[in-house]
Amino acid sequence: MAEQTTHTLPLREEVPAKDKWHIEDIFANDDAFTSALEACRTHIDALAAFKDHLGDSAETLCTYLTEKEKVLVELDSLYCYAGHRSDEDTSNPHYQDLRGQVDFTGNHFYETTAFEDPELLSLSEDFIPESLKNYSELIPFTHYLENTLRMKSHTLSKEEEALMSLTMDLDSTPQSIFYMFNNADIRFESVTDRQGNEIGISHGRFVPLLESSDRDLRRKVFQSYYRSFDQYKNTVAAIFAANLKKELFYTKARHYASSMEAHLSQNNIPTAVYDQLIEAVHDALPEMYRYVRLRRKMLGVEELHMYDVYTPLVSGEHASIPFDEAMEIVSRGLAPLGESYIQLLNEGMHGGWIDRYENKGKRTGAYSGGDYAHHPFVLMNYQGTLDNVFTLAHEMGHSLHSWYANHTHHYVDASYSIFVAEIASTCNEALLMHDLLERCSDPHEKLWLLNHYLDMFKGTLFRQTMFAEFEKITHEKTAAGETLNAQSLCQIYGDLNALYFGPDMVNDPEISLEWARIPHFYMPFYVYQYATGFSAAIALSHRILTDGAPAVRDYIDFLKAGGSDYPINVLKKAGVDMTTKAPVASALSVFSSVLDETEAVITSLGL
C-alpha cells in the first residue's frame, strides 16, 4: 500500500497484508485465543491454593512465584492480542468484547493473588532474606521481593487488599470512557483548501495538516478540530475530574502524601525529580520565548498563533517519504549502535512487527507494545512526513529495548519502568538527527532539520513539562477539595500555555481546550518521563557518538537491564544521574546551541 494520498480512509479489511503487523504470531486465530484464555483462567484459580502457605518454606514461595509468573506471561499474550486487534478498528465490537474478557480475567488474577503482598509482609523479617540466601532458585525474584518489602508501609491488611482488588474495574473506567469517546465517537467537520477541495480531519491527520504551508487551511483545521472538543467539554471535564478523584482515593487509601508520590514511588523515584524538572524548564523559558520570536520572524507574520507552531520554518513542502525509504533512513541513522543492533532493527522493520498505515477506526498515534513470549509490535499511522520517520525510529527504540530485556531476564525482571521507557526511543531520535545533519550540505535542508530538532525540544522537553505541571496543579487542587470543571480546567491550561510560549504567541482560546484531547492525562504522572527521558537520551547519545564501542556496550547493557533494578540506579550505571538537575539543564543548553546554529544558518542565507 503506497502512502495514503487520498482523503478517504480504507477499511481494515482493505489494507494489504504486507502493511499489517503479524498479530497471528501470538495466536493463529480467535479460537486459539479463546482456548488460551480458558486455560489461563484455570491457572489463575490454581494460585488460590497458595494462600496462607507462602511462608511454609522457600520452596513453596518459589513454586508460587514461578507459577504466578507463568500466568502473567499468558495474560501478557492475551492482552496483547485482544488489545492490538481492538486497536486495528476501535469500532469493532467483537474485539472490544475480547478486550473486555481479558480485562475481566486480569481483574480475577489480581483478586485471586491479592493475598500475596500482605502475606509476604506479615512473615518474619528474616524469612525472605534467608530464603534468598539459601534457596538459589529464588534468585531471579530477588529484586521483586526486595521491592515488595519496600512497599510495606503502603500495603494494607489481607482483608483490605481483597477489598481494594474489587475496585480494579472502577480504576480503569474513566480511561476506558475517554478512550472510546476519543477514538470511536468524536467526529470533526471537514474543511476546504485553497482549491476548494474538501479535507477530512482525523486525529492522525491533525498535526500533518497543521504542517501545511497554507496558513488559512491551518487555521480552519485548528478551529474545526477544537470546535468538536468544545461541544463536549463539560462531558470530558466530568470524565477527567472523575479520574482525579479516583486517584485521590487510592492515594489516601495507601497512605501517600500526594498522588504524585503514589505514582513516583512505584519506581522509587523521589518527587524532587519531578519538581526539579519543572524548575529547570521554567529557568529556560526565556530561550523558549526566543524560539517563538524566531518562528514569528521566519514565518513573516505579525502575530504568531498556535496553529503556526508545527509548520516548518523553511517555506515549501518536504517531499513525502515512502515507508521503505523511511526504514533505510532509520537503519543508516542508527548505525553507531553497532551491527547486532542494526541486524535486529531490520528484522523487526521488515518482519511483521509494524502496522504501517491509518485505516478507518484505527487507534490514533503510534506505540510499541508486545508481550514477553513474542516479538514486539508497533502501531503507526504513517503519513510520509519526516516526523513520521522519527516516530518509526522512536517506536523501534522501544521495541528493541523490550527485545533485549525480554531475552536477558525472567518475566519479573524484564519489564522496565516507565521512567526509563522513553530513553531508548529518544536516543534513537537523537542519533538519527545527528546523522541527517551530518549528511546535509544544503543550507535550506539543514535549516529544515534544525527546525525539526528545535521542535523535538519544544514538543518533548517544554510541552511535556507543561503537561506535567498541568497534572501537578489539577491533582493538588483536587486534593485540596476544589471542584474542577470545564471552565476551571480551560483557565488552568490556558494560563500555562501563555506562560510556556510567552508574550510573542497569541494564546488562542481554542488551545485552552487542549487538555481535553490528551489521553496520557488518564495515566497520571506519566508524561514528565518524556521530558526526563529526553534529557537522559541526549546525554547517552552524545556519549555513543563521542566514545564509540565502550559507550555502545554500556548502552546495550542499559537496554538489557530491563526492570532488574530501580530506574535511578540503572541510569546511574549508564552515567546519567537524574536525581540532579544536570541532565535536564544540559539538554536545555543543547536547545540553546541549536537555536544559535539555526540563527547562524538564517543569517548566512540572508533571510
N, C-alpha and C positions, 0 to 999 in steps of 0.2 A: 504493500500500500504506500503510495507516494505521500509526501507531506500534504496535509489537508489544505486545499486551496479553495474549496467551495464553502458556502455558508450553511450547508445542511449537514448535520452530524449523521454518520452512519449508525444503523442499529448494531447491537453487539454481534449478532449472527452474520452481519455483512463484513466484519473485519477479517481479513485473511489470517490463516493460522500462523504464518511466519511473523506477524506483527503482535501476536499474543504470547503471554507467558505460558510455560508448560505446567499449568497447575495440576495436570494429571500425574505429574511426578510424585505428588503427595498421595492422592487417591485416584485410581483409574476412572472412577465414576461415582455418582451419588450413592449407589448401592454399597460400594466399598466403604464410603464414608459412614453410612448408616451402621454397617457391621462393626466398624471400629468404634463408633460412638457407644453402641451397646456393650462392647467388650470393656471399654473404659469405665462405664458406669459400674460394671461388675467389679472391676479392680478397685474402684473408689470405695465401694461397700466393704471390701475386704480389709481396708485400712482401719475400719472402726474397731476391729478386734484388738488393736494395739493400745486402745485407750486404757489408762491406769497400769500399763505394763512397760512404759518406756524406761523406767528405772530398774527393771528387773535385772538387766545385765547390759554390758557394752554390745554384746552380740545382738540382743533384741533391739536395741536402739539402732544399730547399723542396719539390721534387716528392715526395720520400719522406714528409715530414711532412703534405703535403696528402692524399696517397693513404691514409696511415695514419689521418688524421682522418676521411676518408670511411668507412673500415671501422669506426671507433669509433662513428660515427653509426648505422651499420647494426646493430652489436652492441647499441647502446643501445635501439633499437626492438625487437630480438629479445628482449632481456632483459625489457623492459617488458611485452610481450605475453605471453610464457610465464610470467613471474612473477606478473602480475596474474591471468591465467587460473587458475594454480595456487592463488592466494590466495582465489579465489572459492569453492573447495572443496578444501581441503588433502588430502582423502581420495581425490581423483580421480587414478588412476594415469596416465591419458593425459597430463594437464598436468604431472604430476611428471616424466614421460618427456621432454616438450618442454623443460621447465626444465633437465633434465639434459643434453639435446642442446646447449642454448645454453651451459651451463657448460663442456661439453667444447670447444665452438668457441671460447669465450673463453680457455680454457687454451691451446688451439692458437695463438691470436693472441699470447698472452704468450710462448709458447715460440718462435714464429717471429720475434718482434721483440726477443727477449732480447739480441740483439747491440747494440741501439741505444745504451743508456747507456754501456757500456764503450767502444764505438767512438767516440762523441762525446767522451768524456773522455780518449781517447788522442790526439786531434787536437792540433795545436799550439795554444798558449794564445791566439793572436790570430786563429785561424780563425773561430770563432763571432762574436766582436765585429766583425771586419772584414766578415764576411758580412752581419751585421745592418745594418752601416753602409752597405754598397754595393749590397745587393740588397733593394729595397723590398718585394718580395713576401714576404719573410721576417718583416716587421714584426709580423704577427699572432701569431707564435710567439716573440716576444721574451721575455715572462715565463716561458714554458715552458722555453726554452733556458737562460735565466739560472738558473732553479731547478734544472735538471739539473746545471749546473756546481756549484751549491751543495752537491749531494749527493755530490760526488766521493769524499770520504773514506769513504762508506758503500756505494760501488758496487764490485762485485767484478770479477774478470777476465772475459773473454768466456766462457771455459770454465766458470767458477764460476757466472756468471749463467745460463748454459744449464742447468746442473745445478739451480740454485735454481728455475728456471721449471718443472721437472718436479715440484716439490712443491706446485703450486697446488691440486691436488685434496685433498692432505693438509691444506693450510691451512684449507680450509672444512669439513673433516669434523666436528670437534666441534660447530660451529654447526649444521650440517645435521642431525646426530643429535638435538641438543636441540630443534631446530625441529620435527622430526617427532614426537618424544615429546610436546612441549608443546602442539602444535596438533592432532595426529591421534590420539594414543594414550591420553593420560591421561583418566580419567573421574572424576566427582565424584558422591558419593552425594546423592540428593535429601534435602530436609528438609521438615518440616511447619510451617506457620504457626499462629497462634492459632486459626484456624477449622478447622484440620485439613487444609487444602489442601496438596497435595504441590508443593513448589517445586524446580524443576530448577536446577542450578548449572552455570555455564559461566564461562570467563574473562571474557567480555563482560558477564555479569550479576553478577559477584562484587562489584565496588565499588558498583553501584546497590543491591544487596541490603544492603550494609553502610551505606547511607544511610537505611535504613528506621528508622522510629520505634520499631519492635518490637525491643527490646533482646534478648529471648530468641531471636528469629529471627536477629539479627546474630551472636549467639554460636554458634548452630548452624551457620550458613553458614561462619563463620570456621573453626570446628573441622573441619567436613566438608572444606572446601577444602584445608586443610593436612594433614589426615589422608591424603589421596591422595598428597601430596608426601612425607610421612613414609614411606609404603610403598616409595617408590623413591629415597629419599635417598642410598643408597650408590651406586646407578647414576648418578644425576645428579652426585654428587660426583666420580665417576670421569671423567665427561664434562668437567666443569669443570676438574678437575686436568689432564686431557689438553690442554685449551685453554691453560692457564697454561704448561705445558711446551713446547707448540708455540711460544708467543710468546717464551719464553726462547731457544729455538733460533734464531729469526730475529734476536733482539736480539744474541746472541753472533756469529752469522754476519756481521752487518753492522756489527759493531764499535761498538755503542752501550753506554753506561754502564748503562742500565736499559731495561726495556720501556716505561716511561713516556716516557723521552727518545726512544725509537724512534718512538713514535706521535706525540708532540707535534712532533717535528722535521719531520714530513711537511708541516706547515703553518707551520713556522718559529716555533713558539710556545715561549717559554722555559719550562722546567719550574717556574720560580719562580711563574708564573701559577697553576699547579695547587696548589702548596703554600700560596700566599698565600690562595687561596680557602678551603682548609680552616682556616687560621689565623683568617681573618676570621669564619668561621661559628662556630668554637669560641669566639671572643670574644663572640659574640652569643647563645650558648646560654642565658644567664640569661633573655633575652627569650623564647626558645622555651619555657622552663620556666614562665614567666609565662603564656604562651598555654595550656599544658597545665592549669595551675591554673584558668584562666578556663573552659576547656572542662569540667573536672570540676564546677565550681560551677554552670555553666549547665545541665548535664545532670542535676544533683541526685543524683549518685551518690557513695557513699562511696569507691569505688575506680574509677579510670578504666582501662579495658582497651583493648588495641589494636583491638578490634572496635568501639570507640566513637569512633574518630578521624575517621570520614567522615560520620557523621550530623549534620545541621545543628544549630546551637546553638538555633535557634528551633523550638519544638515545632510539629508539624503538617507534612504533606507538601506540597511545592510542586507546583502543577498541572503535569501533563505538557505539554510544549511541542511542538506539531506541527512537522514539519520545515519546512513552508512559512513558518511564523511564525518559526522559528529563522533562516531566511535573511533575513527582513525585519529582525530584531533585529540581526544581524551587519552588514547593509548600513547601517543607521542609525548603529550604533556606530562604524563606521569612516569616517564622513563627513568628519572632519577631514583625511583623506588626499587629498581632492580628487575632482572629478568624473571625471577619467580613470581613477583607481584604482577608484572605485566602479562605473563602467561595466564595466570588465574583470572585477571581482569578480562582478557579477551575471551576466555572460555565462558565467562559469565555473560558478557555482552552479546555473544553470538550463540549462546547455548540455551536459550529459552528462559532466561531469568527475567526478561523485561517485557512488560505490556506497554507498547510504544505510544499509541495514539488515543486521542479523545474519541469516545463514541457516546451516543445518546444515553443518558442516565449514569454514566461512569463517574465514580468519585473524582472530585476535583483535586488539583495539585499533584504532588508526587511524594512517594515514600519508598523506603526499603523495608520490607518485612518478610519474615520467613519463620521456619520452625527449626528446631535443633537437629532433627533427623534428616533434613534435606537441604538442598542449596537455597540461598536467599532468593527473594523475588523483589522486583522493582516495578512499581506502578508509575507511569508517566502519562502526561497529556502533551506529547511533543508537538511543537508548532513551528520548528525550524529556526528559532531565534538563537543568538549567541547565549542568551541567558539560559535557554533550554540545554545547550551544550554543557554549561557549567552545572546545571541541575543533574545531568547524566553523570558527570564526574563526582558530584556531591553524593548522589544516591549509591553509586558503586563504591564510594568510600565506606558508607555504612555497611554495604553488603560484604565487602572483603574483611572489614573489622569483625563482623559476625562469623564469617567463614573461618578466619584464623582462630578466634576464641573457641568456637564450637569444636574445632579439630584439635584443640590443645587440652581442654578441660572437660570434666564431667558437667552435666547439665547445670548443676547447682552453682558452679563457679564460672560457667561460660557466659552467662547473661551479664553484660556490662551495664553500669548505671547510666542514667540519662545524662549525668553531669559530664561524662566523657564521650557520650554518644555522638555529639556533633563535631568532635575534634578531627577524627579521621576523614569525615566528609569535607570539612572546611579546609583541612590540609591539602586535600586533592585540588580544591578550587584555587588555593594559593599557588600550588605548583603549576597548575595549568595556566594561570595568569602570567606567571614568570616566564613560562615557555613562549607564550604568544607575544609578550612584549619583547623578548629577546630576538625573536624571529622577524619582528616587524621593522621594515625600513621606510615605509610610507608614513610621513608625519600625520596625515589625516587619519590613517588607520590606527596609528599609535594613540592619537587623541581619543578615538572611539574606544579603544581598550582601556585607556586611563579613566575615561568616563565610567566604564563598566566597573573598574576596580573601585573607584570612588563610591559607586552605587552599592558595591558589596559592603563597604564600611557603613554607608548610610542605612542600608536595609538590615544589616545584621547587628552591628555594634550599637548604632544610635537608635534605630527603630525598635529592635527587640528590647533594648534597655527602657525605652519609653513604654513599651507593653508591660515590662516588669514593674515599672513604677506605677502604672495604672492598676495592676493586680495588687500591689502592696497597699495602695490607697483604698481600694474598694474592700479588700479583706479587713483592713483596720477599721474602716467606717462601719462595716457590718458587726465587727466585734464590739464596737462602741455603742451599738444599739441604734445606729442611724438607718433609716429606711432609704433604700436606693431604688429609683425609678428611672424611666427613660430620660426625663429632664435632667436629673442629677448626674446620671452616667454620661450623658452628652456634654454636660458642663465640665465634668472632670476631664473627659477625654479631649475636649476642645481646648481647654487650658493647657494641658500637657503638650498638645500638638503645637500650640503657639510658642511654648517655652522651647521645645526642641528644634523648631525650624526658624524661629527668630523673627525680627521685625521686617525683613525683606520678603517674607512669604505671606500671601493673603490666606488668612485662616478661613477658608470656605466653609459655610455652615454644614455642607454635606459631610465633611470629614469628621465632624463630631459624632457621626453615626458609625464610624469605622469599627468601634468596639463590638458592634452587633454582628459583624461578619467573621470574627476571628475564632476559629474552632479551638485553638490552643488555650483559650481562656477557660475551657472546661477541663483542662488538665493543669490544675493550679500550680504555679511556681515552676513551670517548665521552661518558659521562653527565655528567662535570664541565662539559661545554659547555652543558648545560641551565641550570646554575646561573650560569655566566658570561654566557651569552646572556640569561638573565632579567635580570641586573643591567644589562647594556648596554641592553636593551629598555626598562627603567624610565626610564633617562636619556633615550633617544631619544623616547619617548612624551611625557615631560614637556616636552621642547623643542618638539615638534609642537603640543602644546596651548597652550604659552606664546607661541611666536614665530610660529605660523601659516605663511603661504606660504613664506617663506625656509627654514624648517625642513623643510617638506614637500618642497621642491625638493632639499635636501641628502639627505633620506631616500630619495627616488626615485633619486637618483644612487647612493646606497649599494646599493639593490636592483639597479641596472643594472651595478654594478661586477663582480658575479659573482666569478670567480676570477682577475681580471686583475691582482691584486696580493696580497701576503700579507695575511691577515686582520687582523693587528695594525695594519697600515698603513691598510687600508680603514676600520677603525673610528676610527682617529685622525683621518682626513679627515672623518668624521661627528661628531667632537667627543667621542669616548669613548676613553680611554687604559687598556687592560686590563693594561698592564704595571705598574700601580699597584693598590693596594687600594681606591682611591677609589670606583670604580663599585660594587663589592660592598658596601663599607661604607655607601654612600649608599642602596642598595637595602634594606639591613638597617635603616637609620634610618626608611625608609618603613614597614617592617614594624612598628616600634615606634609610629609615628604611627597606623597603622591599629588597633593594639591600643588606643591611647589613645581613639580615636574609638569603637571598639566598647564599651569600658568606659563611656564617656560616655552612649551610647545606652541601655545596660543600666541605668545609674543613672536616666536620665530616665523609663524605663518602670517603675521601681521593682522591677526583677527581682533 
